[in-house]
């Protein structure tokens, strides 16, 4: 991998702008391809969504910085 830096963004849009928010995670990623490395992340993912684990490699991210914004304070 030439550049391991990644950014992940999650947001919520609403016509009610008081409900808008976003969160961003910046960090470094590695691709896990060995079965022993992927076993625990895939187990957690399958448990979260109650489905069979996906196939293929796992992208493991170490978050170095969090940022975000909420239009209104949470209740």
C-alpha positions in Angstrom: 0.0 0.0 0.0 1.5 3.3 -1.1 -0.3 5.6 1.3 -2.0 4.2 4.4 -3.8 7.4 5.4 -7.6 7.1 5.4 -10.6 9.3 6.3 -14.0 7.9 7.2 -17.1 10.1 7.3 -20.6 9.4 8.7 -23.3 12.0 8.6 -27.0 12.5 9.1 -29.1 14.8 6.9 -32.5 16.1 7.8 -34.8 18.8 6.4 -34.8 20.0 10.0 -31.3 21.5 10.1 -31.3 21.3 13.9 -30.8 17.5 13.4 -27.8 17.7 11.1 -24.5 16.1 12.3 -21.3 14.6 11.0 -18.3 12.8 12.4 -15.0 12.2 10.8 -12.2 9.8 11.7 -8.7 10.2 10.2 -6.1 7.6 10.6 -4.0 4.8 9.1 -5.2 1.6 7.6 -3.8 -1.8 6.9 -5.3 -4.6 4.8 -5.6 -7.9 6.8 -5.6 -10.9 4.5 -4.5 -13.8 6.8 -7.4 -15.8 8.2 -6.0 -15.6 11.8 -6.0 -11.7 11.5 -9.5 -11.5 10.0 -11.2 -13.9 12.3 -12.1 -11.6 15.2 -13.1 -8.5 13.1 -15.3 -10.7 11.0 -16.9 -12.3 14.0 -17.7 -8.9 15.5 -19.1 -7.7 12.2 -21.3 -10.7 11.7 -22.5 -10.5 15.3 -23.4 -6.8 14.9 -25.5 -7.4 11.8 -26.6 -11.0 12.6 -25.5 -12.2 9.2 -22.8 -14.5 7.9 -19.4 -12.7 7.8 -18.4 -11.2 4.4 -15.7 -12.7 2.4 -12.5 -10.9 1.4 -9.9 -8.9 3.2 -10.5 -6.7 6.3 -9.5 -3.0 6.3 -8.2 -2.3 9.9 -8.1 1.4 10.7 -6.2 3.0 13.7 -8.0 6.3 14.3 -5.5 9.1 15.0 -8.0 12.0 15.1 -11.7 12.5 15.5 -13.7 15.6 14.5 -17.3 16.4 14.1 -20.2 18.9 14.2 -23.7 18.8 15.4 -26.2 21.6 14.4 -27.9 21.5 17.8 -26.8 20.0 21.2 -28.0 16.5 21.8 -30.8 16.1 24.3 
